[in-house]
Amino acid sequence: MPAYLYDLISRRAPSPAKVFIETPEGRKLTYGDLHAGSARIANVLRARGVEPGDRVAVQVEKSPEAILLYLACLRAGAIFLPLNTAYTPAEIEYFLGDARPRVFVCDPASREKLTAVAAAAGVAHVETLGVRQDGSLPEAAKAAAETFADVDRGPDDLAAILYTSGTTGRSKGAMLSHDNLASNALTLVDYWRFTQDDVLIHALPIYHTHGLFVAMNTLLLAGGSMFFLPKLDADLMLKLMDRATTMMGVPTFYTRLLQHPGLTREATKNMRLFVSGSAPLLAETHREWTARTGHAILERYGMTETNMNTSNPYDGDRVPGAVGFPLPGVSVRIANPETGATMAQGDIGMIEVKGPNVFKGYWQMPEKTASEFRPDGFFITGDLGRIDERGYVSIVGRDKDLVITGGFNVYPIEIETEIDALPGVVESAVVGVQHPDFGEGVTAVVVKKKDAALDEGQVIGALESRLAKFKLPKRVFFVDELPRNTMGKVQKAALRATYKDLYKK
């Protein structure tokens, strides 16, 4: 079957004249432009010796050409390997050495410092791609043909490798097949009711599953359009809402927009759907957004290895603090982390998932891959959660974030929820820090409102009647903001490192 995922996109595409991408500068790319432009780049890749199964590593800023490159890889049978633009040359050296790509595409400004890195990793070709249609790749594409014989790819052939963050050691390359991506996007088209009439506000990065696969593949398979923004811009996003219908974002998008005086029911009246993911959304943000706009944010749950697993319903209650129900075709269960035994309804345990969305394993790590799957095929996510009596899934934290103090298990989300409910608190993060007497000491890091007169004793005092004594924070610290990664997730590893010597005698 020709380029499995791309063939599916092509067969579902609307008129070639329909605009798919519009940039803030007014540049427009139609579906016809996507087809011709990706063919040109696919021809360049072939001329550089790219064969089916070869990796193409990419570290470039967000641009329409970067999307053409992604589609070109699908058509050429290559494996697309997007890399975070914040990665340093030392980090890039690891990824190139591990993935051994045939071609590495970087920003023109980075070529000089990354060429030696690529050469050391044995990369055959280094190309450049900038945000102004500049660089060696678009230059070569100008002379290439607008037609390309798409390479045959089956559902189980790899379409992409996405590296995990590596917060607990060596970064792992999650291998995602054509069907992993296609099946998940088709499910989201139906579940979230996307059509050719939809226009998405896209302000997410495209080196991550959220912005690249959830947003891009879903809109392509729906035949919709998108406003393609380089980054979060609250003024521009609000301005575009009278022409858009949907938005996908991380919690930071919603908190920033809530700070904007222009966010009203009138401003959002043309919008039908706001989706949030990649990090937990505070219940307070849910409530404030609904009060200001009349819209309930739809929160969902996914990860690099699985794309999307669950979603709050399109119709029905979108429950703050919950990530909804398993998507059609996806099975979710809560298991004992040690034994794998399925746990009773409402109990906290390991979230495990199975379905066509689940990745094929970690690149060149067969032993690690085997350890992350149960014998019956369920993937062990590393996320702790519960399923309530209505079937809603809630995430209570990462397995590595579990605090064991004095022999008791403490789930940070339980304490964070109580702290976040206190007057004057914006948000909090709870971590375990090595403690000589208790193993780990429960430690809270709090962001408070600017005018809040709140101190450590008041926080602990307010929790004493709400939580068991072993769950109470040993210490409470106040900061202006919590450390986050580019997708808005709180970096608890960084907090643990900051306070690692706190309880040392």
DRENTI-32179 format. One record per residue (C-alpha): x, y, z. Coordinates in steps of 0.2 Angstrom, whole numbers, padded with zeros to 4 digits, always signed. Layout:
# DRENTI-32179
XYZ...
***
This chain:
# DRENTI-32179
+0000+0000+0000+0007+0017-0005+0014+0027+0010+0000+0020+0021-0003+0036+0032+0000+0048+0018-0011+0038+0006-0025+0039+0019-0023+0058+0020-0023+0060+0001-0039+0049-0001-0048+0060+0012-0041+0077+0006-0054+0090+0001-0052+0101-0015-0033+0104-0019-0038+0123-0018-0043+0122+0000-0032+0131+0012-0024+0120+0025-0012+0132+0033-0013+0150+0036+0001+0160+0045+0000+0176+0054+0009+0184+0040-0005+0179+0028+0004+0165+0019-0007+0151+0014-0004+0133+0009-0017+0123+0001-0020+0105+0001-0013+0105-0017+0003+0114-0011+0005+0101+0003+0005+0087-0011+0017+0096-0023+0028+0103-0009+0030+0086+0000+0034+0078-0017+0048+0090-0020+0056+0087-0003+0053+0068-0005+0063+0069-0021+0077+0078-0012+0077+0065+0002+0078+0051-0011+0093+0060-0020+0102+0061-0003+0101+0042-0002+0086+0040+0009+0079+0022+0008+0063+0015+0016+0066+0013+0035+0080+0026+0035+0078+0039+0049+0077+0058+0045+0081+0068+0061+0074+0086+0062+0078+0100+0073+0070+0116+0066+0059+0130+0071+0040+0128+0067+0036+0132+0049+0025+0126+0035+0040+0118+0027+0043+0108+0042+0026+0100+0039+0030+0097+0021+0046+0088+0027+0036+0077+0039+0024+0072+0024+0039+0070+0013+0046+0057+0025+0029+0047+0025+0029+0047+0006+0048+0042+0005+0046+0028+0018+0057+0036+0030+0055+0037+0048+0053+0055+0054+0062+0060+0070+0058+0077+0077+0069+0084+0090+0065+0098+0103+0072+0114+0097+0079+0117+0115+0091+0102+0114+0109+0107+0115+0123+0100+0103+0128+0088+0117+0110+0081+0118+0109+0081+0099+0125+0071+0098+0116+0057+0109+0101+0057+0098+0110+0056+0081+0122+0043+0088+0107+0032+0094+0096+0034+0079+0109+0034+0065+0099+0045+0053+0103+0046+0035+0099+0064+0035+0099+0078+0048+0090+0094+0045+0094+0109+0057+0091+0127+0057+0103+0137+0046+0110+0147+0061+0115+0130+0069+0123+0122+0054+0141+0126+0059+0140+0120+0077+0130+0104+0072+0139+0098+0057+0154+0091+0067+0141+0083+0079+0132+0075+0064+0149+0069+0056+0154+0061+0072+0138+0051+0073+0140+0045+0055+0126+0056+0047+0128+0056+0028+0120+0072+0025+0116+0088+0034+0103+0100+0027+0096+0116+0034+0078+0123+0035+0073+0140+0041+0057+0149+0045+0058+0161+0030+0058+0147+0017+0077+0148+0018+0090+0134+0019+0098+0121+0009+0083+0109+0009+0070+0122+0002+0083+0128-0010+0086+0110-0017+0067+0107-0017+0064+0121-0029+0073+0111-0043+0064+0095-0039+0049+0088-0047+0031+0090-0040+0027+0072-0043+0034+0057-0033+0030+0039-0033+0026+0035-0015+0035+0021-0007+0024+0006-0001+0022+0006+0018+0011-0006+0028+0002-0002+0044+0016-0009+0055+0030+0000+0046+0037+0014+0057+0032+0032+0053+0041+0041+0067+0052+0039+0082+0049+0051+0096+0062+0052+0110+0055+0053+0128+0061+0066+0140+0074+0055+0148+0071+0062+0166+0075+0045+0173+0090+0041+0163+0094+0038+0145+0081+0045+0133+0071+0031+0124+0065+0032+0106+0047+0027+0105+0044+0018+0088+0027+0023+0081+0020+0014+0066+0009+0021+0052-0006+0013+0060-0002+0019+0077-0004+0037+0070-0018+0034+0058-0029+0024+0069-0028+0037+0083-0031+0052+0072-0046+0044+0064-0053+0040+0081-0051+0058+0086-0059+0065+0070-0075+0055+0075-0074+0057+0094-0071+0076+0093-0082+0079+0078-0070+0086+0066-0075+0090+0049-0069+0100+0034-0077+0115+0041-0066+0116+0056-0052+0128+0058-0040+0125+0072-0029+0138+0081-0012+0129+0081+0001+0137+0093+0009+0121+0099+0027+0115+0095+0028+0102+0081+0042+0091+0089+0030+0084+0101+0015+0071+0099+0002+0084+0104+0006+0097+0090+0012+0086+0077+0001+0070+0078-0014+0075+0088-0017+0091+0080-0009+0089+0062-0014+0072+0058-0032+0074+0065-0035+0090+0055-0027+0082+0039-0038+0067+0040-0053+0078+0043-0049+0089+0028-0049+0105+0039-0039+0120+0041-0028+0129+0054-0020+0145+0059-0002+0141+0061+0006+0151+0075+0024+0150+0080+0020+0151+0098+0007+0156+0111+0001+0174+0107-0015+0178+0118-0019+0194+0108-0018+0185+0091-0027+0169+0097-0041+0179+0103-0042+0189+0087-0043+0173+0077-0057+0165+0087-0070+0174+0077-0063+0164+0061-0058+0148+0070-0069+0134+0077-0057+0124+0088-0041+0125+0098-0029+0113+0106-0017+0119+0120-0008+0115+0135-0014+0122+0152-0003+0137+0150-0013+0143+0135-0028+0143+0146-0021+0152+0161-0013+0165+0149-0029+0168+0140-0039+0170+0157-0027+0184+0161-0033+0193+0145-0047+0206+0147-0053+0202+0130-0058+0184+0134-0077+0184+0135-0092+0174+0129-0093+0186+0114-0075+0183+0109-0077+0164+0109-0095+0162+0102-0088+0155+0086-0078+0142+0094-0085+0124+0097-0071+0115+0106-0056+0119+0117-0045+0104+0121-0031+0103+0134-0018+0091+0137+0001+0087+0140-0001+0092+0158-0014+0092+0171-0027+0107+0171-0031+0114+0187-0050+0112+0192-0049+0131+0196-0044+0134+0178-0059+0123+0172-0071+0133+0182-0065+0150+0178-0064+0146+0159-0082+0140+0159-0088+0156+0169-0079+0167+0157-0083+0159+0140-0097+0147+0143-0086+0133+0136-0081+0118+0146-0063+0113+0142-0061+0095+0135-0046+0087+0144-0038+0071+0138-0024+0059+0142-0010+0053+0130+0008+0051+0130+0023+0049+0118+0022+0030+0117+0003+0029+0114-0004+0045+0107-0021+0048+0115-0028+0035+0127-0043+0043+0135-0054+0059+0133-0068+0068+0141-0084+0066+0131-0089+0078+0117-0107+0077+0124-0109+0074+0142-0099+0080+0158-0082+0086+0156-0076+0082+0173-0062+0094+0180-0048+0083+0186-0052+0068+0176-0046+0063+0158-0062+0055+0153-0066+0038+0146-0055+0026+0136-0056+0030+0117-0065+0018+0106-0053+0003+0102-0042+0007+0117-0043-0003+0133-0038+0005+0150-0036-0004+0167-0029+0000+0184-0016-0013+0190-0006-0017+0205+0011-0010+0200+0020-0025+0207+0010-0040+0203+0000-0033+0188-0016-0039+0196-0032-0029+0191-0037-0018+0205-0054-0014+0212-0064+0001+0206-0059+0017+0214-0042+0010+0219-0026+0019+0214-0014+0009+0204-0004+0008+0188-0013+0014+0172-0011+0001+0158-0017+0003+0141-0019-0008+0125-0024-0004+0108-0019+0000+0090-0012+0017+0096+0001+0009+0107+0019+0010+0100+0030-0004+0094+0043-0003+0107+0059+0007+0111+0072+0009+0097+0086-0003+0100+0080-0007+0117+0072-0024+0116+0075-0028+0135+0067-0011+0140+0053-0014+0128+0049-0031+0135+0049-0024+0153+0036-0011+0149+0023-0023+0143+0013-0036+0152+0012-0054+0144-0006-0050+0138+0000-0035+0128-0005-0021+0140+0008-0006+0141+0013-0001+0158+0012+0018+0157+0021+0023+0173+0006+0034+0177-0004+0031+0193-0023+0033+0192-0040+0027+0196-0057+0024+0187-0072+0030+0196-0090+0022+0197-0095+0032+0181-0080+0025+0171-0070+0042+0172-0051+0040+0172-0041+0051+0184-0022+0052+0185-0015+0055+0202+0004+0056+0197+0019+0047+0190+0025+0031+0198+0042+0039+0201+0033+0054+0209+0025+0042+0223+0031+0048+0240+0035+0034+0252+0037+0041+0269+0038+0031+0285+0032+0016+0275+0016+0024+0269+0012+0028+0251+0008+0046+0248+0001+0052+0231+0006+0070+0228-0010+0074+0219-0020+0072+0235-0010+0084+0244-0009+0096+0229-0028+0096+0227-0030+0102+0245-0017+0115+0244-0023+0122+0228-0040+0124+0236-0033+0136+0249-0037+0154+0247-0023+0163+0239-0015+0148+0231-0012+0148+0212-0005+0130+0211+0007+0118+0220+0018+0103+0218+0022+0090+0231+0038+0079+0230+0047+0067+0241+0064+0072+0247+0077+0061+0255+0074+0061+0274+0085+0052+0287+0070+0047+0298+0056+0044+0286+0065+0038+0270+0056+0053+0261+0049+0069+0268+0033+0076+0260+0038+0093+0253+0027+0106+0246+0031+0120+0234+0018+0133+0232+0014+0147+0220+0003+0160+0229-0006+0175+0222+0003+0191+0223-0007+0199+0237-0009+0183+0247-0003+0184+0265+0000+0165+0267+0015+0157+0276+0021+0139+0279+0012+0137+0296-0005+0142+0288-0003+0130+0274+0001+0115+0286-0012+0121+0299-0026+0121+0285-0021+0103+0280-0021+0096+0297-0040+0093+0298-0040+0087+0280-0026+0074+0279-0018+0061+0289-0003+0066+0299+0009+0056+0288+0003+0065+0272+0006+0082+0279+0021+0092+0272+0036+0092+0282+0041+0109+0274+0032+0121+0263+0041+0133+0251+0035+0148+0241+0041+0151+0223+0036+0163+0209+0033+0149+0197+0035+0131+0196+0048+0124+0184+0040+0117+0168+0045+0109+0152+0040+0116+0135+0024+0107+0135+0019+0114+0152+0022+0099+0163+0029+0103+0181+0047+0096+0182+0046+0087+0198+0064+0080+0196+0070+0098+0196+0061+0101+0212+0068+0086+0220+0086+0091+0215+0083+0109+0222+0078+0103+0239+0088+0087+0239+0099+0092+0255+0084+0099+0264+0083+0086+0278+0101+0081+0279+0107+0081+0297
***
